[in-house]
């Protein structure tokens, strides 16, 4: 086998595999991020904690969830959290914590525990305290204390974790 034949024999498959690899990688990354993340604004309405959910790709905007019977922390200021990069769970957010997220392909799935209320953001539906609700832009939901599915607050959670660590 001549040197030029050997170069063609090795070089052509090598170049082809690199093109397929890098092209495939960029195509998958584009698919992962093209729909964009959930945007959650933590706010208050008349001193009552609330969140506003937005997801532009799916045409969702101004979906207000009011956490009735709760009070915002002293000195609270509005914050917008964009759920696009995974973090170690659970992690705190202004009115509670994020307890689950799958952001492999955005917008993904995000589960929040806000004052004991379970709020799940999925592309196909909104789940509030275990009940599915269809997405409708501009809709307002009022979450009442008896509907809570996570009766433990973030402060109680931290205290339990601390107590468990102290026992070890």
Backbone as JSON, one array per atom type, in Angstrom:
{
  "sequence": "XXXXXXXXXXXXXXXXXXXXXXXXXXXXXXXXXXXXXXXXXXXXXXXXXXXXXXXXXXXXXXXXXXXXXXXXXXXXXXXXXXXXXXXXXXXXXXXXXXXXXXXXXXXXXXXXXXXXXXXXXXXXXXXXXXXXXXXXXXXXXXXXXXXXXXXXXXXXXXXXXXXXXXXX",
  "N": [[0.85, -1.17, 0.0], [0.65, 2.14, -0.91], [1.92, 5.3, 0.32], [0.2, 7.47, -0.16], [-2.21, 6.16, -0.58], [-2.57, 4.99, 1.9], [-2.85, 7.29, 3.47], [-5.27, 8.31, 2.45], [-6.9, 6.16, 3.17], [-6.9, 6.27, 5.96], [-7.26, 9.01, 6.54], [-9.69, 10.0, 5.29], [-11.92, 8.61, 6.61], [-11.37, 9.55, 9.2], [-11.66, 12.38, 9.04], [-14.34, 12.45, 8.22], [-15.6, 11.28, 10.45], [-15.02, 13.19, 12.43], [-16.42, 15.42, 11.42], [-19.07, 14.43, 11.56], [-19.23, 14.01, 14.35], [-18.79, 16.64, 15.55], [-20.75, 18.11, 14.18], [-23.08, 16.7, 14.96], [-22.95, 17.1, 17.74], [-23.31, 19.91, 17.98], [-25.85, 20.13, 16.82], [-27.44, 18.69, 18.65], [-27.04, 20.24, 20.98], [-28.23, 22.62, 20.12], [-30.91, 21.74, 19.91], [-31.38, 21.24, 22.61], [-31.42, 23.77, 23.83], [-33.07, 25.48, 22.34], [-35.81, 26.09, 22.87], [-35.82, 27.64, 25.11], [-35.67, 28.74, 28.62], [-37.75, 28.3, 31.64], [-39.11, 31.19, 33.08], [-39.33, 32.64, 36.14], [-40.88, 34.93, 38.1], [-40.53, 36.19, 41.25], [-42.63, 37.71, 43.42], [-44.87, 40.05, 45.1], [-48.34, 40.44, 45.95], [-50.15, 42.84, 47.28], [-48.71, 42.4, 49.68], [-48.87, 39.66, 49.89], [-47.19, 36.68, 49.1], [-46.29, 35.83, 45.74], [-45.98, 34.34, 42.46], [-44.94, 34.83, 39.08], [-45.22, 33.2, 36.11], [-43.48, 32.6, 33.1], [-43.0, 31.59, 29.73], [-41.73, 32.0, 26.84], [-41.45, 30.54, 24.31], [-43.51, 28.63, 24.29], [-45.59, 30.35, 24.33], [-46.51, 31.33, 26.75], [-47.45, 33.57, 29.25], [-47.58, 35.89, 31.96], [-48.78, 34.26, 34.0], [-50.15, 33.99, 36.97], [-49.52, 33.02, 40.27], [-50.82, 33.03, 43.36], [-49.96, 32.92, 46.72], [-51.93, 32.41, 49.06], [-52.62, 33.37, 52.46], [-50.05, 33.48, 53.38], [-47.02, 35.23, 54.26], [-44.71, 37.51, 52.89], [-41.16, 37.43, 53.26], [-39.49, 39.64, 55.53], [-38.21, 42.62, 54.2], [-38.22, 41.7, 51.62], [-37.52, 41.68, 48.15], [-38.49, 41.97, 44.73], [-37.66, 39.31, 42.47], [-36.28, 37.76, 39.59], [-36.01, 34.57, 38.32], [-34.31, 32.57, 36.11], [-34.71, 29.46, 34.84], [-32.39, 27.76, 33.67], [-29.93, 26.48, 33.92], [-28.81, 23.54, 35.48], [-28.69, 22.92, 39.02], [-27.33, 22.03, 42.27], [-29.58, 20.17, 44.19], [-31.82, 20.32, 47.03], [-32.36, 23.8, 46.24], [-32.42, 27.19, 47.4], [-35.02, 29.56, 46.67], [-36.66, 32.77, 46.4], [-39.39, 32.5, 47.72], [-39.32, 29.98, 48.78], [-38.15, 26.83, 47.81], [-36.38, 25.05, 45.21], [-37.11, 21.81, 44.39], [-36.87, 19.82, 42.54], [-35.57, 19.36, 39.27], [-35.4, 18.96, 35.79], [-33.54, 19.74, 33.34], [-32.59, 18.96, 30.9], [-33.54, 19.12, 28.21], [-34.64, 22.16, 27.35], [-37.85, 23.8, 27.85], [-37.95, 22.07, 30.03], [-38.55, 20.34, 33.18], [-39.62, 21.65, 36.23], [-39.83, 21.64, 39.71], [-41.25, 23.26, 42.38], [-41.22, 24.07, 45.85], [-43.09, 26.03, 47.57], [-43.71, 27.65, 50.39], [-44.79, 25.26, 51.26], [-46.51, 24.54, 49.24], [-46.82, 22.53, 46.38], [-45.53, 23.08, 43.27], [-45.43, 22.43, 39.95], [-43.78, 22.86, 36.96], [-44.3, 22.01, 33.79], [-43.83, 21.39, 30.29], [-46.24, 20.52, 29.04], [-48.29, 20.85, 30.92], [-49.48, 22.49, 33.94], [-48.9, 21.78, 37.26], [-50.44, 21.99, 40.28], [-50.16, 21.54, 43.61], [-50.5, 18.76, 43.21], [-52.6, 18.63, 41.38], [-53.55, 18.77, 38.0], [-53.48, 21.48, 35.69], [-54.5, 23.12, 32.76], [-52.32, 25.05, 30.65], [-52.81, 28.5, 30.44], [-52.37, 31.63, 29.24], [-52.16, 34.6, 31.18], [-53.79, 33.73, 33.24], [-54.9, 33.45, 36.66], [-54.08, 31.88, 39.69], [-55.11, 30.9, 42.91], [-53.57, 29.77, 45.69], [-54.37, 28.02, 48.5], [-53.82, 27.63, 52.08], [-54.88, 25.05, 53.17], [-54.54, 23.35, 50.99], [-51.94, 22.53, 50.77], [-49.2, 20.36, 49.92], [-46.68, 19.83, 50.75], [-46.06, 19.98, 53.79], [-43.94, 20.94, 55.26], [-41.89, 23.69, 55.95], [-39.32, 25.71, 54.31], [-37.57, 26.66, 56.34], [-38.09, 24.85, 58.42], [-37.23, 22.57, 57.13], [-34.46, 23.09, 56.86], [-33.79, 23.11, 59.58], [-34.31, 20.43, 60.25], [-32.43, 19.12, 58.63], [-30.08, 20.13, 59.74], [-30.31, 19.08, 62.33], [-30.13, 16.34, 61.76], [-27.5, 16.23, 60.77], [-26.13, 16.99, 63.06], [-26.58, 14.78, 64.68], [-24.99, 12.89, 63.54]],
  "CA": [[0.0, 0.0, 0.0], [1.44, 3.36, -1.02], [1.69, 6.29, 1.37], [-0.99, 8.27, -0.47], [-3.38, 5.3, -0.36], [-2.71, 4.85, 3.35], [-3.36, 8.57, 3.95], [-6.69, 8.33, 2.1], [-7.57, 5.1, 3.93], [-7.04, 6.72, 7.35], [-7.69, 10.4, 6.6], [-11.09, 10.24, 4.91], [-12.82, 8.25, 7.72], [-11.11, 10.42, 10.35], [-12.31, 13.67, 8.78], [-15.8, 12.21, 8.21], [-16.07, 11.06, 11.83], [-14.97, 14.48, 13.13], [-17.54, 16.23, 10.93], [-20.3, 13.88, 12.15], [-19.2, 14.25, 15.8], [-19.01, 18.05, 15.88], [-22.07, 18.49, 13.66], [-24.08, 16.1, 15.85], [-22.89, 17.78, 19.04], [-23.94, 21.24, 17.87], [-27.28, 19.93, 16.56], [-28.08, 18.3, 19.92], [-27.03, 21.42, 21.86], [-29.27, 23.53, 19.62], [-32.2, 21.16, 20.32], [-31.52, 21.35, 24.06], [-31.62, 25.15, 24.3], [-33.84, 26.31, 21.4], [-37.11, 26.53, 23.39], [-35.61, 28.58, 26.2], [-36.0, 28.29, 29.97], [-38.85, 28.9, 32.39], [-38.77, 32.41, 33.8], [-40.23, 32.76, 37.28], [-40.7, 36.18, 38.85], [-41.01, 36.12, 42.63], [-43.16, 39.04, 43.7], [-45.96, 40.06, 46.08], [-49.55, 41.19, 45.63], [-50.67, 43.35, 48.56], [-47.99, 41.75, 50.77], [-48.99, 38.2, 49.8], [-46.23, 36.16, 48.13], [-46.84, 35.37, 44.46], [-45.01, 34.16, 41.39], [-45.43, 35.01, 37.72], [-44.52, 32.24, 35.26], [-43.41, 32.96, 31.69], [-42.22, 30.71, 28.86], [-42.05, 32.59, 25.54], [-41.57, 29.6, 23.19], [-44.84, 28.02, 24.35], [-46.58, 31.41, 24.33], [-47.06, 31.47, 28.1], [-47.02, 34.79, 29.93], [-48.44, 36.45, 33.02], [-49.52, 33.26, 34.77], [-49.93, 34.43, 38.34], [-49.88, 32.09, 41.33], [-50.83, 33.77, 44.61], [-49.86, 32.01, 47.87], [-52.78, 33.02, 50.09], [-52.39, 33.0, 53.85], [-48.61, 33.54, 53.67], [-46.46, 36.58, 54.25], [-43.36, 37.58, 52.32], [-40.1, 37.7, 54.24], [-39.22, 41.06, 55.75], [-37.18, 43.12, 53.3], [-38.28, 41.0, 50.33], [-37.56, 42.45, 46.9], [-38.82, 41.12, 43.58], [-36.53, 38.65, 41.82], [-36.62, 36.91, 38.44], [-35.1, 33.43, 38.21], [-34.4, 31.87, 34.83], [-34.34, 28.07, 35.12], [-31.74, 27.22, 32.48], [-28.76, 25.68, 34.26], [-29.07, 22.71, 36.66], [-27.93, 23.2, 40.24], [-27.51, 21.01, 43.3], [-30.91, 20.26, 44.78], [-32.69, 21.46, 46.77], [-31.72, 25.1, 46.41], [-33.41, 28.19, 47.79], [-35.53, 30.65, 45.84], [-37.25, 33.71, 47.35], [-40.52, 32.09, 48.56], [-39.22, 28.56, 49.13], [-36.99, 26.12, 47.27], [-36.55, 24.17, 44.05], [-36.83, 20.46, 44.89], [-36.58, 18.93, 41.41], [-35.51, 19.98, 37.96], [-34.81, 18.21, 34.69], [-33.34, 20.78, 32.34], [-31.84, 18.38, 29.78], [-34.07, 19.82, 27.04], [-35.44, 23.26, 27.88], [-37.84, 24.36, 29.19], [-37.75, 21.04, 31.04], [-39.48, 20.2, 34.29], [-39.15, 22.27, 37.47], [-40.77, 21.49, 40.82], [-41.0, 24.21, 43.46], [-41.93, 23.95, 47.12], [-43.22, 27.41, 48.05], [-44.53, 27.67, 51.6], [-45.48, 23.98, 51.38], [-47.29, 24.25, 48.04], [-46.08, 21.89, 45.3], [-45.79, 23.72, 41.98], [-44.62, 21.78, 38.93], [-43.84, 23.49, 35.65], [-44.0, 21.07, 32.71], [-44.27, 21.99, 29.02], [-47.61, 20.16, 28.65], [-49.29, 21.2, 31.93], [-49.08, 23.08, 35.21], [-49.42, 20.96, 38.35], [-50.49, 22.74, 41.54], [-50.53, 20.66, 44.73], [-50.92, 17.46, 42.7], [-53.7, 18.73, 40.41], [-53.16, 19.33, 36.7], [-54.23, 22.63, 35.15], [-53.96, 23.47, 31.44], [-51.68, 26.36, 30.56], [-53.54, 29.6, 29.8], [-51.71, 32.9, 29.55], [-52.96, 35.59, 31.89], [-54.64, 33.13, 34.28], [-54.47, 33.62, 38.05], [-54.43, 30.78, 40.6], [-54.97, 31.22, 44.33], [-53.23, 28.56, 46.44], [-54.79, 28.2, 49.89], [-53.06, 26.78, 53.02], [-55.29, 23.64, 53.31], [-54.19, 22.57, 49.8], [-50.5, 22.23, 50.77], [-48.8, 18.96, 49.9], [-45.39, 19.77, 51.43], [-46.36, 20.78, 54.98], [-42.73, 21.43, 55.92], [-41.39, 24.94, 55.36], [-37.87, 25.68, 54.12], [-36.89, 26.83, 57.63], [-38.21, 23.56, 59.11], [-36.36, 21.65, 56.4], [-33.08, 23.39, 57.26], [-33.63, 22.67, 60.96], [-34.24, 18.96, 60.24], [-31.13, 18.74, 58.06], [-29.08, 20.46, 60.75], [-30.45, 18.1, 63.41], [-29.58, 15.07, 61.26], [-26.04, 16.36, 60.71], [-25.64, 17.02, 64.44], [-26.65, 13.41, 65.22], [-23.95, 12.04, 62.94]],
  "C": [[0.9, 1.24, 0.0], [1.05, 4.34, 0.08], [0.44, 7.12, 1.1], [-2.27, 7.46, -0.27], [-3.66, 5.15, 1.14], [-3.31, 6.14, 3.95], [-4.86, 8.69, 3.65], [-7.48, 7.34, 2.96], [-7.83, 5.53, 5.38], [-7.68, 8.11, 7.41], [-9.15, 10.64, 6.31], [-12.05, 9.82, 6.03], [-12.62, 9.14, 8.96], [-11.81, 11.76, 10.19], [-13.83, 13.51, 8.82], [-16.32, 12.03, 9.63], [-16.03, 12.35, 12.64], [-16.11, 15.4, 12.71], [-18.85, 15.75, 11.54], [-20.35, 14.18, 13.65], [-19.53, 15.7, 16.12], [-20.35, 18.55, 15.35], [-23.18, 17.95, 14.54], [-24.13, 16.79, 17.19], [-23.62, 19.12, 18.98], [-25.44, 21.13, 17.58], [-28.02, 19.57, 17.85], [-28.13, 19.49, 20.88], [-28.07, 22.44, 21.42], [-30.65, 23.04, 20.05], [-32.43, 21.35, 21.82], [-31.94, 22.76, 24.49], [-32.6, 25.97, 23.47], [-35.16, 26.82, 21.96], [-37.0, 27.49, 24.56], [-36.12, 28.09, 27.54], [-37.32, 28.86, 30.5], [-38.3, 30.17, 33.03], [-39.81, 32.58, 34.9], [-39.89, 34.04, 38.03], [-41.33, 36.01, 40.22], [-41.38, 37.54, 43.04], [-44.16, 38.96, 44.84], [-47.15, 40.8, 45.49], [-50.19, 41.57, 46.95], [-50.02, 42.63, 49.75], [-48.05, 40.24, 50.77], [-48.0, 37.69, 48.76], [-46.93, 35.63, 46.87], [-45.69, 35.12, 43.5], [-45.71, 34.37, 40.05], [-44.58, 34.12, 36.82], [-44.62, 32.68, 33.8], [-42.57, 31.93, 30.94], [-42.55, 31.14, 27.42], [-42.25, 31.59, 24.4], [-42.96, 28.98, 23.14], [-45.95, 29.07, 24.42], [-47.23, 31.64, 25.68], [-46.53, 32.74, 28.74], [-48.06, 35.19, 30.97], [-49.33, 35.42, 33.69], [-49.17, 33.51, 36.22], [-50.39, 33.36, 39.32], [-49.72, 32.83, 42.66], [-50.88, 32.78, 45.77], [-50.62, 32.62, 49.05], [-52.42, 32.51, 51.48], [-50.92, 33.01, 54.25], [-48.16, 34.99, 53.66], [-45.04, 36.53, 53.7], [-42.37, 37.91, 53.43], [-39.86, 39.21, 54.34], [-38.06, 41.49, 54.86], [-37.16, 42.44, 51.94], [-38.29, 41.99, 49.18], [-37.82, 41.48, 45.75], [-37.55, 40.54, 42.97], [-37.05, 37.81, 40.66], [-35.56, 35.83, 38.35], [-35.37, 32.74, 36.88], [-33.86, 30.46, 35.05], [-33.69, 27.44, 33.88], [-30.52, 26.37, 32.76], [-29.07, 24.85, 35.51], [-28.16, 23.09, 37.82], [-28.12, 22.05, 41.21], [-28.83, 21.24, 44.01], [-30.9, 19.82, 46.23], [-31.9, 22.75, 46.91], [-32.79, 26.15, 46.65], [-33.77, 29.15, 46.66], [-36.31, 31.55, 46.79], [-38.4, 33.22, 48.23], [-40.45, 30.62, 48.97], [-37.96, 27.94, 48.57], [-37.38, 25.34, 46.02], [-36.18, 22.78, 44.54], [-36.57, 19.46, 43.78], [-36.5, 19.76, 40.14], [-34.85, 19.02, 36.98], [-34.71, 19.19, 33.53], [-32.53, 20.26, 31.15], [-32.24, 19.05, 28.47], [-35.02, 20.89, 27.55], [-36.79, 23.35, 27.19], [-37.7, 23.32, 30.3], [-38.85, 21.03, 32.09], [-38.86, 20.82, 35.53], [-40.23, 22.1, 38.52], [-40.33, 22.41, 41.96], [-41.8, 23.82, 44.7], [-41.95, 25.36, 47.7], [-44.21, 27.43, 49.2], [-45.35, 26.38, 51.73], [-46.35, 23.62, 50.18], [-46.38, 23.64, 46.98], [-46.49, 22.49, 43.97], [-44.85, 23.09, 40.96], [-44.87, 22.44, 37.58], [-43.38, 22.47, 34.62], [-44.46, 21.69, 31.41], [-45.73, 21.69, 28.69], [-48.67, 20.62, 29.65], [-48.65, 21.86, 33.15], [-49.7, 22.21, 36.3], [-49.29, 21.75, 39.65], [-51.0, 21.82, 42.63], [-51.12, 19.33, 44.24], [-52.05, 17.47, 41.69], [-53.22, 19.4, 39.13], [-54.09, 20.47, 36.28], [-53.65, 22.93, 33.77], [-53.34, 24.86, 31.46], [-52.6, 27.34, 29.83], [-52.88, 30.9, 30.21], [-52.68, 33.84, 30.24], [-53.83, 35.03, 33.0], [-54.03, 33.35, 35.67], [-54.97, 32.44, 38.88], [-54.19, 31.24, 42.03], [-54.74, 29.91, 45.08], [-53.49, 28.81, 47.92], [-54.04, 27.24, 50.81], [-53.56, 25.34, 53.15], [-54.9, 22.75, 52.13], [-52.73, 22.11, 49.79], [-50.23, 20.74, 50.71], [-47.42, 18.75, 50.53], [-45.54, 20.59, 52.72], [-45.12, 21.32, 55.69], [-42.24, 22.68, 55.19], [-39.89, 24.83, 55.14], [-37.09, 25.83, 55.43], [-36.94, 25.52, 58.43], [-37.31, 22.52, 58.45], [-34.9, 21.84, 56.82], [-32.81, 22.91, 58.68], [-33.52, 21.15, 61.04], [-32.89, 18.49, 59.7], [-30.02, 18.99, 59.06], [-29.11, 19.45, 61.89], [-29.88, 16.74, 62.99], [-28.06, 15.11, 61.2], [-25.44, 16.34, 62.11], [-25.62, 15.63, 65.06], [-25.52, 12.54, 64.7], [-22.62, 12.34, 63.47]]
}
